[in-house]
Amino acid sequence: MTQTPTGIDQADIAGLRASIRGNVFRPSEEGYATVSFNASVSRRPWAVVDAAGSDDVAAAVAFAAANDMTVAVHATGHGATPTDGRSLLVRTGALDTCEIDPSTRTARVGAGVRWQQVIEAAAQFGLAPLCGSAPGVGVAGFLSGGGIGPLVRSVGVSSDYVRAIEMVTGDGLVRRVSADADPDLFWGCRGGKATLGIVTELEIELLPIAEFYGGAVYFDGADVPSVLAAWQRWTQDLPREASTSIALLRLPDMPGVPPMLAGKLTVAVRYASVADPDTAASTFAPMRAVATPILDAVGTMPYAAVGMIHADPTDPKPAYENGMLLSGLPDDAVRTLLDHVGPEVASPLLLVELRLLGGAFAEQRGPDSAVCHRDAALNMHVVGVLVPPIADIVPGHADRLIGDMSAWATGGRLPNFTASADPERVRSCYDEETAAWLAALALQHDPGGVLAVGQVVR
């Protein structure tokens, strides 16, 4: 196919503009520029459509289908994949409904809403949405990939708490899907990312969590071997009320980074427990005692501050990401990890995180979904920033680490940690049966392949 659609004249463009309530921007027009959270992702679509509602999304899909184009979506910019000159980019940021119903413990959330907005709205009623580690991420994209958050071992996969989804399929129809209405689409939209359609609104369950015991303790890089070994032992029989991850960090010396963490290797042990505070503190005590912390920020905290556990960056940066699911973390795996990113190595990687799974993550709650690999023990996530002078060496370092750690890999990945449109990586997020059913549903509802762009199964 050519990189730009042919046969489209000014009358067609005028017709597109007339068919929607939002705005349409061509490359030469102010308002066209779209910044992804990963600034290394190139997004140069034929046009940008700012949707004012699901009807605008449907109109954009219909226009694309009529002109042999594809449609990509941009909500908050996280998880973006490249788009080219034969794509329409639909921005859903204006779909900002956020309504809390405390009587049913549910929220109605538009595709342009970020988790922090829902967290703050729900907190007024002592309720909590099951967000990820970064509350600045959009609700729709996160839940379409299943979603694991800081409380994953106690509450499970976040998309298991979705009750209904409003979406636009590749045939241009607006649908409201649930366990009772279009259950196949409801199944696939929870875990299948953008494979089956563009999400415009969701209804999600909220939990009665006002506060919990958690946070992060940071240790000096010299203590990485002992802290990592202790975490490995400690997690072997951790109760399901407790969730944890460990992250080897090389944070830059820049505004916003605490001085004691900047410009050197540190290791963070993240923790969140829904047990009573005394029990939660007692459970975490062995990790506190491993070495002398350089920063201890673990204690009882409001759910509204849940983002402080991981303290993920909020500004766009060019980044390279890779990762995989692990079946376990034996001694040999710990040694391999240290060989690549331990204190004796000048690694250019910003972050290497191991997140403990198991507990409620391993259990399907409610109607079946397309979320796979629930038997994995850990998720490994690797991030490097693509800035001089390390931009050229980051991918190689990340891929070599992943390659050497693959001896303990399950062969699978989680969609929200894949950040790639590579078909092989996308397929690895699913077992064969799930991938085949997603592809069949996509063919049924999008026979022209209008939505066959980005992180989709075909």
C-alpha positions as CSV (number, residue, x, y, z in Angstrom):
1,M,0.0,0.0,0.0
2,T,1.1,3.6,-0.5
3,Q,2.0,5.7,2.4
4,T,-0.8,8.2,1.7
5,P,-4.3,7.6,0.5
6,T,-5.2,8.5,-3.0
7,G,-8.4,9.9,-4.6
8,I,-9.4,12.0,-1.6
9,D,-10.3,15.6,-2.6
10,Q,-11.3,18.7,-0.7
11,A,-15.0,17.8,-0.9
12,D,-14.2,14.5,0.9
13,I,-12.3,16.4,3.6
14,A,-15.1,18.9,4.0
15,G,-17.5,15.9,4.3
16,L,-15.4,14.4,7.1
17,R,-15.4,17.7,9.0
18,A,-19.2,18.1,8.5
19,S,-19.8,14.5,9.8
20,I,-18.3,15.1,13.2
21,R,-18.9,17.4,16.2
22,G,-15.2,17.6,17.0
23,N,-12.3,18.9,15.0
24,V,-10.2,17.6,12.1
25,F,-6.6,18.7,11.7
26,R,-4.4,18.1,8.6
27,P,-0.5,18.1,9.0
28,S,-0.2,21.8,8.1
29,E,-2.8,22.9,10.7
30,E,-2.3,24.0,14.3
31,G,-3.7,21.3,16.5
32,Y,-2.3,18.4,14.4
33,A,0.7,17.7,16.6
34,T,0.3,14.7,18.9
35,V,2.8,13.9,21.6
36,S,3.1,10.3,22.9
37,F,4.3,9.5,26.4
38,N,7.1,7.6,24.7
39,A,8.5,10.5,22.6
40,S,10.5,8.1,20.4
41,V,7.2,6.9,18.8
42,S,6.5,8.7,15.4
43,R,2.9,9.7,14.8
44,R,2.4,11.3,11.4
45,P,-1.1,10.4,10.4
46,W,-3.0,11.7,7.3
47,A,-5.3,13.6,9.7
48,V,-6.1,13.9,13.4
49,V,-9.7,13.7,14.5
50,D,-10.6,15.1,17.9
51,A,-13.7,13.1,18.8
52,A,-16.4,14.8,20.8
53,G,-18.3,11.5,21.3
54,S,-18.7,7.9,20.1
55,D,-20.5,9.1,17.0
56,D,-17.4,11.0,15.9
57,V,-15.3,7.9,16.4
58,A,-17.8,6.0,14.2
59,A,-17.7,8.7,11.6
60,A,-13.9,8.6,11.5
61,V,-14.0,4.8,11.1
62,A,-16.5,5.0,8.3
63,F,-14.4,7.6,6.5
64,A,-11.3,5.5,6.8
65,A,-13.1,2.4,5.5
66,A,-14.4,4.3,2.5
67,N,-10.9,5.6,1.6
68,D,-8.7,2.5,2.2
69,M,-7.2,3.9,5.4
70,T,-6.6,2.6,8.9
71,V,-7.6,4.2,12.2
72,A,-5.4,4.5,15.3
73,V,-6.4,5.9,18.7
74,H,-4.8,8.3,21.1
75,A,-6.3,8.9,24.5
76,T,-3.5,9.9,26.9
77,G,-0.5,8.9,24.8
78,H,0.6,5.9,26.8
79,G,1.2,2.7,24.9
80,A,1.4,4.5,21.6
81,T,2.6,2.8,18.4
82,P,3.7,4.5,15.2
83,T,1.2,5.8,12.6
84,D,1.8,6.8,9.1
85,G,0.3,8.9,6.3
86,R,-2.4,6.4,5.5
87,S,-3.9,6.5,8.9
88,L,-6.5,8.6,10.7
89,L,-5.5,9.2,14.3
90,V,-8.6,9.6,16.6
91,R,-7.9,11.5,19.8
92,T,-10.4,10.6,22.6
93,G,-9.1,13.1,25.2
94,A,-12.4,15.0,25.1
95,L,-14.4,12.0,26.2
96,D,-13.9,13.0,29.8
97,T,-17.0,11.7,31.6
98,C,-16.2,10.7,35.2
99,E,-19.3,9.9,37.3
100,I,-19.3,8.0,40.6
101,D,-22.4,6.1,41.8
102,P,-21.7,5.2,45.5
103,S,-24.9,3.3,45.8
104,T,-23.7,0.7,43.2
105,R,-20.0,1.2,43.8
106,T,-19.4,1.9,40.1
107,A,-17.9,4.6,37.9
108,R,-18.8,5.6,34.4
109,V,-15.6,6.7,32.7
110,G,-14.9,8.2,29.3
111,A,-11.9,7.1,27.2
112,G,-10.0,10.3,27.8
113,V,-10.0,10.1,31.6
114,R,-6.8,9.3,33.5
115,W,-6.9,7.1,36.6
116,Q,-6.0,10.0,39.0
117,Q,-9.3,11.7,38.2
118,V,-11.3,8.6,39.0
119,I,-9.2,8.0,42.2
120,E,-10.0,11.5,43.5
121,A,-13.6,11.3,42.6
122,A,-14.1,7.9,44.2
123,A,-12.2,8.8,47.3
124,Q,-14.9,11.2,48.4
125,F,-17.0,8.1,49.0
126,G,-14.3,5.9,50.5
127,L,-14.1,3.9,47.3
128,A,-11.2,3.1,45.0
129,P,-10.8,2.1,41.3
130,L,-8.2,-0.6,40.6
131,C,-5.6,1.5,38.8
132,G,-2.1,0.7,37.7
133,S,1.2,1.9,39.2
134,A,1.0,5.1,37.3
135,P,-2.3,7.1,37.9
136,G,-1.5,9.4,35.0
137,V,-2.2,6.5,32.6
138,G,-5.6,6.5,30.8
139,V,-8.3,4.2,32.1
140,A,-9.4,2.8,28.7
141,G,-6.0,1.8,27.4
142,F,-5.0,0.3,30.7
143,L,-8.1,-1.9,31.1
144,S,-8.0,-3.0,27.5
145,G,-4.7,-4.7,28.3
146,G,-6.0,-6.4,31.4
147,G,-4.1,-4.2,33.9
148,I,-2.1,-5.1,37.0
149,G,-1.8,-2.6,39.8
150,P,0.0,-2.2,43.2
151,L,-2.7,-4.4,44.8
152,V,-2.7,-7.1,42.1
153,R,-2.1,-10.1,44.4
154,S,-5.0,-9.2,46.7
155,V,-7.6,-8.0,44.1
156,G,-6.5,-9.5,40.8
157,V,-6.5,-8.2,37.3
158,S,-8.2,-4.8,37.0
159,S,-10.2,-5.6,33.8
160,D,-12.0,-8.3,35.8
161,Y,-13.8,-5.3,37.4
162,V,-15.2,-3.9,34.2
163,R,-19.0,-4.2,33.9
164,A,-19.7,-2.7,30.5
165,I,-17.9,-1.1,27.6
166,E,-19.1,1.3,24.9
167,M,-17.0,0.9,21.8
168,V,-16.8,1.4,18.1
169,T,-15.9,-1.7,16.0
170,G,-14.2,-1.7,12.6
171,D,-17.5,-1.8,10.8
172,G,-18.3,1.6,12.2
173,L,-21.0,0.6,14.7
174,V,-21.3,1.9,18.2
175,R,-21.9,-0.9,20.6
176,R,-22.4,-1.3,24.3
177,V,-21.0,-4.7,25.3
178,S,-21.2,-6.6,28.6
179,A,-21.5,-10.1,29.9
180,D,-25.1,-10.1,28.6
181,A,-24.8,-8.0,25.4
182,D,-22.2,-9.1,22.8
183,P,-20.4,-11.2,25.3
184,D,-17.7,-12.2,22.8
185,L,-16.7,-8.6,22.3
186,F,-16.9,-8.0,26.0
187,W,-14.5,-11.0,26.5
188,G,-12.0,-9.7,23.9
189,C,-12.0,-6.1,24.9
190,R,-10.7,-7.0,28.4
191,G,-7.2,-8.0,27.5
192,G,-7.2,-7.8,23.7
193,K,-6.0,-4.2,23.6
194,A,-7.2,-2.4,20.4
195,T,-7.9,-5.7,18.5
196,L,-11.7,-5.5,18.5
197,G,-12.5,-1.8,18.6
198,I,-12.0,1.7,20.0
199,V,-13.2,2.0,23.5
200,T,-15.2,5.2,24.2
201,E,-16.6,4.6,27.7
202,L,-16.5,2.1,30.5
203,E,-18.5,1.1,33.5
204,I,-16.2,-0.2,36.3
205,E,-16.6,-1.5,39.8
206,L,-15.1,0.3,42.7
207,L,-13.8,-1.3,45.9
208,P,-14.3,0.0,49.5
209,I,-10.6,0.9,50.0
210,A,-9.9,4.2,51.6
211,E,-6.4,3.5,52.8
212,F,-3.8,0.7,52.9
213,Y,-0.3,0.0,54.2
214,G,2.4,0.5,51.6
215,G,5.0,2.6,49.8
216,A,8.6,2.0,48.9
217,V,11.9,1.5,50.7
218,Y,15.1,2.5,48.8
219,F,18.6,1.0,49.4
220,D,22.0,2.0,48.1
221,G,23.3,0.3,45.0
222,A,26.0,-1.5,47.1
223,D,23.2,-3.4,48.9
224,V,21.6,-4.6,45.6
225,P,22.9,-8.2,45.9
226,S,21.7,-8.7,49.5
227,V,18.4,-6.9,49.0
228,L,17.6,-8.9,45.8
229,A,18.5,-12.2,47.5
230,A,16.4,-11.3,50.5
231,W,13.4,-10.3,48.3
232,Q,13.7,-13.6,46.5
233,R,13.4,-15.5,49.8
234,W,10.8,-13.3,51.3
235,T,8.4,-13.6,48.4
236,Q,8.4,-17.4,48.5
237,D,5.5,-17.5,51.1
238,L,4.2,-14.0,51.0
239,P,0.5,-13.8,51.9
240,R,-1.9,-12.8,49.1
241,E,-2.9,-9.7,51.0
242,A,0.5,-8.3,50.1
243,S,1.8,-7.2,46.7
244,T,5.3,-6.3,45.9
245,S,7.9,-5.5,43.3
246,I,11.6,-4.8,43.3
247,A,13.2,-2.3,41.0
248,L,16.9,-1.6,40.2
249,L,17.0,2.1,39.3
250,R,19.6,4.4,37.8
251,L,17.7,7.7,38.0
252,P,19.2,10.8,36.4
253,D,20.3,13.8,38.5
254,M,17.5,16.2,37.5
255,P,14.7,18.2,39.1
256,G,12.1,16.0,40.8
257,V,14.5,13.2,41.6
258,P,15.4,13.1,45.4
259,P,19.1,13.8,45.8
260,M,19.8,10.6,47.7
261,L,18.5,8.6,44.6
262,A,19.9,10.7,41.8
263,G,22.9,9.8,39.6
264,K,23.6,6.3,41.0
265,L,22.3,2.8,41.3
266,T,19.6,2.2,43.9
267,V,17.1,-0.6,44.6
268,A,13.5,0.0,45.6
269,V,11.3,-2.5,47.3
270,R,7.7,-1.6,46.6
271,Y,4.9,-2.9,48.9
272,A,1.2,-2.7,49.3
273,S,-1.0,-4.7,51.7
274,V,-4.7,-4.7,52.4
275,A,-4.2,-6.5,55.7
276,D,-4.5,-4.5,59.0
277,P,-1.6,-2.1,59.5
278,D,0.0,-4.1,62.3
279,T,0.0,-7.3,60.2
280,A,1.1,-5.5,57.1
281,A,4.0,-3.9,58.9
282,S,5.0,-7.2,60.5
283,T,5.0,-8.9,57.1
284,F,7.2,-6.2,55.6
285,A,9.6,-6.0,58.5
286,P,12.1,-8.5,57.2
287,M,12.8,-6.4,54.1
288,R,13.2,-3.3,56.1
289,A,15.9,-5.0,58.1
290,V,18.1,-6.2,55.2
291,A,20.2,-3.1,55.0
292,T,20.1,0.6,56.1
293,P,17.5,2.4,53.9
294,I,18.4,5.6,52.2
295,L,14.7,6.5,52.0
296,D,11.8,4.8,53.8
297,A,8.4,5.8,52.6
298,V,6.3,2.8,53.7
299,G,3.4,3.3,56.1
300,T,-0.4,3.7,56.2
301,M,-1.4,5.9,53.2
302,P,-4.6,7.0,51.5
303,Y,-5.5,5.2,48.3
304,A,-5.5,8.6,46.6
305,A,-1.7,8.5,47.1
306,V,-1.3,5.1,45.5
307,G,0.9,6.5,42.7
308,M,3.6,7.3,45.3
309,I,4.5,3.7,45.6
310,H,6.2,3.5,42.2
311,A,6.5,7.3,41.6
312,D,6.6,6.7,37.9
313,P,7.7,9.6,35.7
314,T,4.9,11.9,34.3
315,D,6.7,13.7,31.5
316,P,7.2,12.3,28.0
317,K,10.6,10.8,27.3
318,P,12.0,8.8,24.4
319,A,12.3,5.3,25.7
320,Y,13.0,1.7,24.8
321,E,11.0,-1.0,26.7
322,N,11.1,-4.8,26.8
323,G,10.0,-7.4,29.1
324,M,8.5,-10.9,29.7
325,L,6.9,-13.1,32.2
326,L,9.0,-15.4,34.4
327,S,8.1,-18.8,35.9
328,G,10.3,-18.1,38.9
329,L,13.4,-16.5,40.2
330,P,16.0,-19.2,41.2
331,D,19.5,-18.4,42.4
332,D,20.9,-18.6,38.9
333,A,18.4,-16.0,37.7
334,V,19.4,-13.6,40.4
335,R,23.1,-14.0,39.5
336,T,22.2,-13.4,35.8
337,L,20.4,-10.3,36.7
338,L,23.3,-9.0,38.8
339,D,25.7,-9.8,35.9
340,H,23.8,-7.3,33.7
341,V,22.6,-4.5,36.1
342,G,24.3,-5.1,39.4
343,P,26.6,-2.7,41.2
344,E,29.7,-3.9,39.4
345,V,28.2,-3.1,36.0
346,A,27.9,0.3,34.2
347,S,24.4,-0.4,32.8
348,P,22.6,2.4,30.8
349,L,19.2,1.0,31.8
350,L,16.9,3.3,33.8
351,L,14.8,0.5,35.4
352,V,14.7,-3.2,35.7
353,E,11.6,-4.3,37.7
354,L,10.5,-7.7,38.9
355,R,6.8,-7.6,39.9
356,L,5.5,-10.6,42.0
357,L,2.3,-12.1,40.6
358,G,0.3,-15.1,42.0
359,G,-2.5,-14.7,44.5
360,A,-5.6,-13.2,43.0
361,F,-3.8,-12.5,39.7
362,A,-4.0,-16.3,39.0
363,E,-7.7,-16.4,39.4
364,Q,-10.4,-15.3,36.9
365,R,-13.0,-13.1,38.6
366,G,-16.3,-12.9,36.9
367,P,-16.9,-13.5,33.2
368,D,-14.0,-14.9,31.2
369,S,-11.7,-12.5,29.4
370,A,-8.8,-12.5,27.0
371,V,-6.2,-12.0,29.8
372,C,-3.8,-14.9,29.5
373,H,-0.7,-16.2,31.4
374,R,-2.3,-16.0,34.8
375,D,0.0,-18.9,35.9
376,A,3.2,-16.7,35.6
377,A,5.1,-16.0,38.8
378,L,6.7,-12.6,38.0
379,N,6.6,-9.9,35.4
380,M,10.0,-8.5,34.3
381,H,10.0,-5.0,32.8
382,V,13.1,-3.2,31.4
383,V,13.2,0.5,30.5
384,G,16.0,2.6,29.0
385,V,15.9,6.3,28.0
386,L,17.0,7.1,24.5
387,V,19.0,10.2,25.0
388,P,22.7,11.0,24.2
389,P,25.2,9.6,24.9
390,I,23.5,6.3,25.7
391,A,20.7,6.2,23.1
392,D,22.5,3.9,20.7
393,I,23.5,1.3,23.4
394,V,20.3,1.1,25.4
395,P,18.4,-1.4,23.1
396,G,21.3,-3.8,23.0
397,H,21.7,-3.8,26.7
398,A,18.0,-4.4,27.3
399,D,17.7,-7.1,24.7
400,R,20.8,-9.0,26.0
401,L,19.4,-8.9,29.5
402,I,16.1,-10.2,28.3
403,G,17.9,-12.9,26.2
404,D,19.9,-14.2,29.1
405,M,16.9,-14.1,31.5
406,S,14.8,-16.0,29.0
407,A,16.0,-19.3,30.5
408,W,13.3,-18.7,33.2
409,A,10.7,-17.1,30.9
410,T,7.3,-18.6,30.4
411,G,7.2,-17.4,26.7
412,G,4.5,-15.0,27.4
413,R,4.1,-11.2,28.0
414,L,1.5,-8.9,29.5
415,P,-0.1,-6.5,26.9
416,N,0.5,-3.4,28.9
417,F,4.2,-4.1,29.3
418,T,4.7,-5.0,25.6
419,A,4.7,-1.5,24.1
420,S,5.2,-2.8,20.6
421,A,3.2,-3.5,17.5
422,D,5.5,-6.3,16.5
423,P,3.2,-9.2,15.6
424,E,5.4,-11.8,17.4
425,R,5.5,-9.8,20.6
426,V,1.8,-9.1,20.4
427,R,1.0,-12.8,19.9
428,S,3.1,-13.7,22.9
429,C,0.6,-11.9,25.1
430,Y,-1.9,-14.7,24.4
431,D,-2.1,-18.5,24.3
432,E,-2.9,-20.0,20.9
433,E,-6.6,-20.4,21.5
434,T,-7.1,-16.9,22.7
435,A,-5.1,-15.4,19.9
436,A,-7.1,-17.4,17.3
437,W,-10.4,-16.3,18.8
438,L,-9.4,-12.7,18.9
439,A,-8.3,-12.8,15.2
440,A,-11.6,-14.5,14.3
441,L,-13.6,-11.8,16.1
442,A,-11.5,-9.1,14.5
443,L,-12.2,-10.5,11.0
444,Q,-16.0,-10.7,11.8
445,H,-16.3,-7.1,13.0
446,D,-13.6,-5.5,11.0
447,P,-13.3,-7.4,7.7
448,G,-11.6,-4.5,6.0
449,G,-8.9,-4.3,8.6
450,V,-9.6,-0.6,9.4
451,L,-8.4,-1.1,12.9
452,A,-5.5,-3.4,12.0
453,V,-2.8,-0.9,13.3
454,G,-0.9,-0.9,16.5
455,Q,-1.1,-3.6,19.2
456,V,-3.7,-5.8,17.6
457,V,-4.0,-9.5,16.9
458,R,-4.6,-10.5,13.3
